[in-house]
Amino acid sequence: MTFAFRHLFIIYTLLVGLNLWACECECNTNSFEKACTEASEIFVGKIVKYERSKYYQNAWKITFEVAKKWKGTHQKYISVYSLDECGLFDKTTHHNYLIYAYQHSKIFDEFVLKDAYVTWICSRSVLEYNYEMKSMDWYEKDLVRLDKQYATVWLFPKWLAWPIMGLGLILLVKILTICYAWRNLKNG
């Protein structure tokens, strides 16, 4: 009797232990088209800060330094909330991530946080290369598709574009004037 009870206890412990390590990774990953339509921010970046959310115990606030952006604001650093699921984010490395961040007022159906960006394993966000999830191989393909679909977003406000181009034009005219004056002094 104790022998059978001991075996049942071991089997139960193993099953519960395996269930604790399991994650809810099984989902339908958003298609490229759906991700591009619904995401508020699409960018490649590296994690610069990874901290437990103050608002939700199972969520992380992950701050990225943006390297390239196709859609969204002009911020150089963006914070995104995510559940700690299936190892989407590797806290110890400095790899690039392709992030599709969605702006919601209700996050994870648990708490409300206005104007927050959210991403999750099924949102199409992906590590540059994830050794454990080789099936998530769309990183490079999506970069090419994003370059074709969007112009790269400048990481400074658009209103600065005209003054910068104007200064460039003034500089060009000034250089041409100096060259012309130099040529006249040399010949004259």
KOLZAMI-705959 format. One record per atom (N, C-alpha, C, O): x, y, z. Coordinates in steps of 0.001 Angstrom, whole numbers, plus 500000, padded with zeros to 6 digits. Atoms other than C-alpha are relative to their C-alpha. Example, Ala and Ser with C-alpha at 12.3 -4.5 7.8 and 13.67 -1.06 7.14 Angstrom:
! residues 2
500890498810500000 512300495500507800 500900501200500000 501936501181500665 499180498810499940 513670498940507140 499230501090500730 499739502198500899 
END
This chain:
! residues 188
500815498812500000 500000500000500000 500867501264500000 500622502184499220 499128498824499973 502736502485500888 500854500066498744 501197501154498282 499231500038501237 504707501343497833 499205500648498862 499750501464498118 500865499433501043 501770502204495511 499766501483500255 499779502287499323 500207498598499652 501115505449497374 501237500828499664 501118501947499166 498750499317500287 504780506420497018 500144500225498492 500541501310498066 499916499859501453 504688505775493249 498986501008499482 499308501810498605 501011499024500409 501451507731492847 500442501420500371 500250502362499601 499517498696499561 502965510591494835 501108500508499071 501125501687498717 498908499619500905 506084510602492607 499447500379498636 499865501380498056 500595499702501314 504007510498489416 499251501330500065 499372502158499162 500736498746499830 501746513285490720 500968501187500064 500744502216499427 499011498933499868 504768515382491683 500644500325498655 500844501495498328 499418499771501320 506316514914488243 499031500715499074 499416501649498371 500989499363500865 503108515837486447 499754501452500400 499670502324499535 500187498625499541 502562518931488588 501241500821499676 501131501964499232 498754499296500315 506224519882488168 500110500324498531 500523501427498174 499964499738501432 506008519532484403 499000501070499619 499265501905498755 501018499001500284 502831521570484391 500456501389500433 500110502373499779 499489498703499555 504557524362486341 501001500571499008 501090501787498840 499006499533500968 507301524528483726 499388500283498636 499983500975497810 500641499806501305 504872524471480832 499577501447499851 499326502139500838 500486498659500237 503888527701479230 498948499937498912 498849498954498177 501081499987500960 500993528685477091 500501500585498683 500114501687498292 499410499532501248 502944528991473854 499134499664498795 499290500251497725 500789500450501133 500413527296471689 498940501039499685 497964501194500420 500966499001500435 498588530034469852 500186500197498507 501150499710497916 499870499661501410 497999531267466369 500731501328499902 500180502379500229 499212498778500154 500759533757465664 499341500874498945 498902500390497901 500586499063500956 499452536863463940 500707499899498656 501923499717498599 499403499966501336 500004536914460200 500746501323499845 500523502266500604 499254498775500267 502374539521458797 499033501152499727 499204502252500252 500965498963500370 499433541453457336 499238500502501220 499078501709501399 500752499615498806 497449541424460588 500895500770500976 500476501773501553 499073499323499095 500494542396462646 500284501425499524 500301502357500329 499721498665500533 501278545328460340 498801500933500143 498966502125500403 501209499192499903 497684546535460414 499703500400501438 499368501554501704 500443499764498625 497065546232464152 501082500566500927 500755501222501916 498928499524499118 500482547036465663 500128501518499922 500017502110498849 499792498550499951 501051550617466776 501466500354499778 501785501415499241 498558499811500134 504841550264466836 500598498742499385 500311497632499833 499248501112500579 507021548065464619 501450500457499924 501767501446499262 498605499569499952 510743548220465278 500916498824500313 500476497772500777 498946500908499558 513998546343465767 500755500726501097 501087501904500963 499276499376498905 515744546986469041 500620498982500932 500356497783500845 499343500826498980 517857545652471892 499468500395501370 499144501557501617 500469499742498639 516774545327475498 501061500778500767 502225500380500817 499096499234499141 518325547983477719 499568499937501464 500366500198502363 500496500111498626 516138547464480790 498878498974500040 497991498963499186 500976501085499853 514096544500481978 499598499974501463 500392499589502322 500406499913498602 512058544968485130 498576499487500193 497750499533499281 501332500488499656 509041543488486858 499032501175499982 499348502252500487 501004498948500061 505899545509486201 499508500358501396 499346499489502252 500552499543498719 504623547596489093 498495499768500059 497890499818501130 501446500071500075 501072547037487910 499443498583499949 498286498353500302 500503501359500194 500833543316487228 501123499031500313 502201499118499724 498919500841499481 502798540586488979 500611499060498967 501778498696499112 499453500927500993 503237538315485936 500518500709498750 500928500053497792 499567499251501181 504173541081483507 501367500630500228 501779500891501358 498700499333499992 507519542610482644 499894501277499200 499175501342498203 499852498767500759 508278546129481525 501385499931499376 502397499913500076 498752500174500727 510940545847478855 500242501267499188 499407501668498377 499654498787500733 512674548947477537 501014499645498926 502033499008499196 499151500279501152 514242548736474091 500660501277499513 500074502358499570 499368498934500762 516770550938472358 499728499682498539 500138498636498036 500449500241501373 515365551272468855 501150500193499028 501823501224499040 498962499916501026 517773550546466014 499396500379498646 499998501128497877 500672499701501259 515309550701463122 498507499913500239 498036499047500977 501442499961499762 511628551556462970 499256500185498686 499684500924497799 500835499895501193 508918551150460367 498674500685500285 498098501317499400 501325499453499691 505784552262462179 499995500477501446 500524499806502332 500150499519498637 505028554384465219 500621501353500246 500822502143499323 499463498715499562 506488557277467166 501472500128499624 502057499218499037 498591499731500304 509948558797466826 500894499800501212 502001500335501260 499229500191498771 511151557651470236 501188499075499768 501087498092499034 498795500827500075 514659556220470554 499924498836500985 500528497786500762 500204501045498998 513633554201473633 498503499779500173 497741500733500329 501413500341499854 510308552382473925 499862498916501055 500592497925501039 500307501019498996 508913550473476907 498772499222499561 497771499792499127 501056500913500426 506730547475476164 499719499053501161 500648498600501829 500368500970498970 504819545259478599 499772498649499356 499230498553498255 500189501356500498 504823541508478155 499905499045501171 500490499273502230 500032501063499008 503949538414480113 501284499203499890 501878499128498814 498799500825499996 506866536201481099 499621498626499468 499387497689500231 500516501214500612 505914533511478639 501005499386499032 501512500055498131 499288500814500984 507897530849476882 501351500548499573 501843500168498510 498662499538500329 511188532706476881 500081500878498776 501086500838498066 499946499086501141 510298535293474238 501155500978500159 501849501282499189 498935499048499754 512728537719475863 501093499361500831 500833498788501889 498834500527499306 516207536656476901 500653501154500741 501248502038500126 499540498879499186 517210538921479772 501520500152500024 502029501221500359 498548499973499827 520901538053479619 500761500353498734 501969500578498800 499283499747501251 521734538714475978 499620501350499420 498675502001499865 500247498722500656 521857541735473757 499725499775498518 500311500425497653 500384500277501384 520301540305470622 498946501002499544 498301501667500355 501059499177500566 518032542220468298 498676499259500065 498617498037499929 501363500512500023 514303541724468549 499221500783498961 499392501994498826 500980499344500856 511696542475465928 498728500049500821 498161499010501158 501132499825499093 508842543896467979 498802500583499257 498896501606498578 501305499495500420 505228544305466969 499287500346501306 498823499453502015 500599499566498730 503827546369469864 498619500583499723 498421501349498780 501389499592500158 500131546982470262 499641500947501140 500042500730502284 500380499031498981 498644549934472111 498578499701500432 497642499765499635 501302500330499435 495775548980474373 499809500753501301 500783501108501966 500252499420498683 494091550559477356 499770498881501013 499964499085502212 500180501143499099 493273547125478807 501022498946499604 501013498443498481 498903500897500306 496271544848479040 499811498675500707 499507498633501899 500045501357499455 496215541100479562 498675499697500699 498614498772501510 501318500193499384 492518541352480587 500052500010501516 499152499473502162 499839500027498547 493742541921484131 500057501399500609 499521501619501695 499868498667499423 494560545579484648 499985501022498884 500202500699497717 500119498928500980 494172548887482925 501209500924500125 501561501362501220 498875499077500046 497124551018481885 499897500739498674 500122500148497618 500206499243501231 496483553782479371 501304500235499258 502366500408499857 498887499663500888 498788554356476434 501224499113500194 502351499577500024 498879500935499839 500935551284477136 500111499142498748 499114498832498097 499773500914501109 502489549140474456 500146498595500557 500765498385501600 500023501383499549 502032545391474750 500480499100498868 500185499343497698 499648501028500970 503600542429473008 499949498661500697 500026498593501924 500075501345499441 503346538684473499 500471499023498946 500726499403497804 499416501024500872 504514535445471951 499228499859498678 499823499530497652 500816500190501205 501630535355469441 499834501282499188 499145501278498168 500167498714500687 501915539016468376 500887500119498768 500773501076498001 499027500097501083 504645538075465878 501350500569500402 502289500520499608 498694499540499519 507430539640467965 500931498804500100 500518497713500494 499083501140500069 510537537517467636 501441500445500244 501841501549499873 498572499811499798 514165537272468707 500703499773498662 500243498981497840 499238500142501249 516740537597465909 500243498527499678 500016498092498549 499933501445500171 517502533925466387 499730499363501347 500465499590502308 500382500672498767 515808531827469039 500320498522499853 499639497807499117 499547501382500110 517613528506469478 498948499005500451 498885497889499935 500994500917499474 514741526986471413 498756499934499141 498048498927499168 501226499955500795 511984528005468998 500363500213498543 500104501273497973 499529499884501388 513415527323465562 498853500225499019 499071500679497896 501139499803500889 509913527427464116 499687501480499795 498991501844498847 500232498563500127 509878531193464668 501107500589499124 501988501290499624 498907499652500898 512037531857461629 499669501165499067 500295501310498017 500428498941500902 510320534896460156 500733501318500206 500400502302499544 499291498744499710 512736537527461534 500531500635498710 500149501755498370 499385499448501222 514748538014458315 498965500263498915 499024501283498227 501036499829501029 511733537532456050 499166501251500267 498848502006499349 500802498823499662 509746540168457927 500776501292499793 500192502294499381 499205498788500232 512623542678457764 499929500416498535 499763501596498225 500062499705501439 512614542428453971 498609500503499637 498469501487498911 501382499605500307 508815542653453805 499687501389500572 499002502184499929 500244498685499399 508755545646456176 500682501104499202 500110502176499006 499296499008500826 511375547479454086 499230500292498717 499211501431498249 500781499802501230 509194546953451006 498696500743500280 498254501554499466 501316499442499702 505961547979452729 500060501403500597 499175502220500339 499916498715499298 507123550954454812 501317500691499687 502332500054499406 498759499238499969 509628553720454588 500474499966501451 499654499964502369 499476500008498637 511907553650457612 499631501307500693 499807502386500128 500379498815499225 510652556044460296 501263500647500536 502112499980501127 498856499282499461 513176558696461163 499854500068501501 498741500172502015 500045499963498548 514088558745464819 500098501426500541 500584501646501650 500180498642499513 513543562485465058 498714500516499366 498282499986498342 501302499525500494 510343564480464505 500044500446498542 501039501000498077 500082499638501417 509214565037460922 500118501499499777 500619501938498742 499944498557500197 508928568769461471 501437500494499919 501674501606499449 498593499616500101 512735568851461734 500571499739498602 501639500252498267 499474500369501321 513141567440458211 500218501238499123 501279501385498516 499867498823500856 512498570741456407 501100500933500476 501897501379499651 498872499148499575 514815572846458597 501360499370499725 502302500071499356 498718500659500267 517569570242458230 500323500059498510 501461500330498127 499760499906501445 517124570138454451 500309501442499605 501145501682498734 499732498581500281 517027573965454417 501416500381500372 502090501088499622 498619499723499590 520282574158456355 500990499345499045 502035499918498735 499133500668500974 521813571649453967 500089500782498700 501163500905498111 500019499194501225 520751573763450999 500786501290500181 501536501683499288 499241498781499714 522137576936452602 501496499690500017 502294500447499465 498600500410499953 525410575114453291 500536499733498595 501658500126498276 499594500276501377 525573573918449683 500206501296499217 501205501438498512 499875498699500687 524978577452448329 501236500737500497 501965501336499707 498831499323499427 527619578822450711 501297499398499455 502227500130499115 498808500680500535 530171576209449548 500213500375498535 501338500658498122 499886499626501419 529421576962445879 500440501462499850 501227501777498958 499610498586500040 529756580725446546 501487500157500321 502192500928499670 498587499931499621 533122580217448251 500873499458498870 501917500033498559 499234500554501130 534337578018445377 500055500979498836 501107501147498219 500056499032501088 533221580609442817 500912501200500311 501655501672499451 499152498859499605 534903583427444769 501471499600499962 502306500397499534 498615500474500016 538093581367445141 500515499919498563 501643500320498276 499624500108501395 538153580658441417 500236501374499396 501188501541498634 499828498650500517 537720584388440611 501256500643500534 501940501363499806 498777499433499436 540527585346443009 501232499365499368 502233500037499121 498886500712500588 542788582695441532 500251500431498555 501406500548498145 499900499611501409 542096583750437911 500173501502499830 500660501960498796 500060498561500193 541818587451438544 501111500763500553 501139501988500434 
END
